Amino acid sequence: MPIDPGAVGREGEPRTRSWDSTDALLYAVGVGAGLGAPAQELEFTTENSDGVTQRVLPTFAVLLSQAPTPDFGEFDRSMLVHAEQHLVLHRPVPVEGSVTTTARVTGVHDKGSGALVSVEATAVLDGGEPLATNRSAVFIRGEGGFGGERGPTQTWSPPDRAPDHTVTYATRPEQALLYRLSGDRNPLHSDPAFAAKGGFDTPILHGLCTYGVTGRALLATVCGGDPDRLTAMSGRFSATVLPGQSLTVDAWQDGADVWFRTRLDDGTVVIDRGRATVG
């Protein structure tokens, strides 16, 4: 069977990952920090600016909390796309450190046109303190129809008013080449031949790069620039982004609760059902 519904509950091998100042800086540039305004966001893009203490973008924790996914079937990797991402931060991300993470399959759902596989992992610092919980889902096109449950239907209801914040950030034509240096070497984002095999005219931007750009927008608007205030962020990837396209984030805030969406210039929504929590 290509997709194995019996994979639910299966755990992968633990992974220990260490990072330092350079890794955090590279991630920040990879999600566009400083683009078009290099003197801004210096706390995320430099470690030695006068009067500026280096800090870490909260969404970097998504990468730190990844671990090998347990086997859930055989399929064409070019047909896999990132579908959903949910991050809970238990504390601010330090500039350097080490975590151990184990991933567990939490759901295998039959969506008809494909399979949706959900995974959860919690990154634990060396001292035993949890850093972040990472819940994600991938969609494998063409692998549905195996008779599994469809899964729950999510609802998304922002306040009935215009967004409280709207901000637009550019991406570079070579943004995916920068972002992949933080660890995601999937050739879907760099190799035209592999992208064509997956049905794309050109390599697409990593979903988690779009997620990171969106996190920067939330940081600048609802968090007042303070990375310690963003404590959770989730969304569904609803369309692809090409490197070089601009991303506009609309956000509605009601106290600690934030609803958001990310869209392209033509109105195409690329992250929907966005929810975040701020402190």
N, C-alpha and C positions, 0 to 999 in steps of 0.2 A: 504493500500500500504506500503510495507516494507520501501522503501526509498521515501521521500516526496520531489519532485521537487519544490513544493510551499514553501519550507523552505527558499529560497533565500530572503535575506533582514531581516530575523527574528533575533532578538537580545536576548541574554541570560541575566541573572541577573548580575549586577555589582559585581565585586569582589575586595576587598581591601586586599592587602598582605603587610606585613612588613617583613623585613629581617635585620639581623645584621652580624657582622664579622664572627661568627661561620657558618652561612648559606653559606656565600661566600667561606669560607675555605673548607667546606664539599663538595660543588659543585666542586671545583677545584680538590680535591682528587678523586671525583667520575668520572671525565673525564680524570684521569690518571696523573695529574700534580705531579711531583716528583717521578714517578715510575722509578726505576732503577737508579735514580740520585737525592736522597732526598735533596742534598744541592743546587740543581737548582730550579728555579721557586719559591723561597722562598717568593717573594712578593705576590704570590697567595695562598701559602699553610701555611703561618705563619703570626702572627700579632705582634710578639715580638722579631724578629731577629735583632741583632745589625746592625744598619745602613741601615735597610730595612724597607720601608714603605709599609703597606699592600695595594694591589690593587686588582681589581676584573676582572676576565676573562669576556670579552665582551659577550660571548654566554650565560652567566648566565641570561642575560636579556630575553632570550627566556622563561625561567621558570617564571620570574617575570611578564611577559606580558601575561600569560595565564589566562583565565577566563572560567567559565562554558559555554559549548557550547550549544546553543539552540537546541531543539529537531528537528531532521531531519529524523526520521523514526525508525522502529523497525528492529533489525538485531542481529545476533550472534556476540557478542563482540570479540570472539576468532578469528573471520575472519577479524578484523580491523587491519591495519598496517599504520604507519606513512608514507606518500608518498612524501611530499614536505615540505620544510621549508625555509622561507624568513624572515630575520631580518633586520630592519633598526634602527640604534642607533642614537637618536637625541642629545645625550650627553653621556659622560662616565658614567658607572654604579658606584654609590657611594658604599662605604663599608657597609653602613646601610641606611635604608630609608623606605618609604611606598608609594605604588602606588595603584591607582584604575583603573580597566580595565573592559571593556565590550566587549564581543565577538559578531560578526555578521556573519551569513552565507553569503558568497559572490558567491557561485557557487555550483550547483549539476549537475554533468556530468555523462553520461552513457558511460562507456568505454567497454561495451560488456561483458567482463569477470567479471566486478565489477563496483561499483559506486565510483566516486571521488568527495569528498565534501570539499570545500574550506572555510576557516574561516579567518577573519581579526580582530585584536584587537590592541588598542593602550594603553599602560600603561602611566598614568599621575601621576606625583609626587604630593605630598601634596600641594605644592605651585602653582600647575596648569601647570607646565612645562612638556611637553611630554618627557618620557624617551626612549621608544622604540615602534616601530610598528611591530607586529608579524603577518605574513601571513603564514598560514599552510594549508596542505591538507591531508586528510586521504583517504585510499583506502579500501573499504569493498569488499572483494572477494566474488564472487557468487551473488552479488546484482545488476548486470547490466541487460540490456535487458528490462528496463522499458520505453524505447522510448524517453529518453531525449537527449539533444544535447551532442555531444561528447566532445566539448570544443576545445580551441585553441591548436595548435601544437607548442611547443617551439623549438627554434633552439639554437645550441651551437657551436660556432666556435672559438676555441682558436687560437692564432697565429700559423702560419705554421712553427714551429721549435720545437726543443727539449724543455722540460720544463726548466724554469729558476731556479726552486728549486724542489728538491725531498727530502723528509724527511720521516722516518719511526718511528712510535711510537708503543710500545707494549700495550696490554691491559691485565688485570689480569683475571684468570679464574673466580674470584668472582667479576669482575667489575660491573656486573648488580646489585649485592646485595649492593654494595657501592652506585651506582648511584641512586637506588630507594629511598634511604634515603633523597634525595632532593625533593621528592614529587610524583614521578610517581610509584605508587604501582601496576601497571598492572601485574597480575600474569603470563602473557605471558613471562615475563622476569625472573621469579623465580620459578614457579610451573611446574614441569615436566608434570603433568596430564593435566593442562590447555594448555600448549604448544602442547601436543600431540593432543588435541582436535582441535587445529588450524592447524594441519598438520605438526608440527615441531618435530624433533626427540628429541630435548632438548630445554630448554629456550634460547631465543636469546637476544642479546644485544639491549638495547633501541636505536632507531634511533637517538634520541637526544644526546645520549652518544657518538655515532660515530660522530655526528655533532660537539660536544664539543671538541673531540680529534682533529678533522679537524681544528677547530678554533684555537687550540693551535699551530698547525703546521703553519697556516697562520700567527699567531702572531709572531712566532719565525723567519719566513723567510721574508715575504713581509712587515711586520710591524716593523722589528727591535726590537721586544720584547716590544713595547710600545702599551698597550691596547687602548689608546686614539685614535690610528690611524685607527683602524678597524671600519668603519662606516656602512657597509652593508655586508650581507653574505647570499647567497641562494644556494639551491641545491635540487636535487631529489634523494630520496633513491631508488636505483635500485637493491639491493640484500641485503640479511640478513648477519649479523655478529654474530659470536659466541664469548662469553666471552673467552679471552685468545688468540684470533687471533691478529696478528699485522696489523696495518693500515699504508699504504704508501700514502702520499699526493703529487701529482704533481701539480705545480703551474706555470702559465705563467703570467708575469706582463707587462703591457703597461701603464706607468704612474700611474694614480689612479685606473685603471681597472685591475682586476685580474680574470683569469679563473683557475679553479682547478677541480681535480677529486680525489677521494679516492678509493684505491683498496686494495685487499688482496694479500698475497704472491703468489697465483696462477694466479694473473692477473685479477680476478673477480672485476669489478668496483662496489662499493657499494654506492657511491655518484657520480652522474654524473650531467652534465649541471651546474657545480658549477660556481658561479660568486660572486665576492666580490669587495668592494670599499675601498680604503685606503686613508687617508689624509696625 
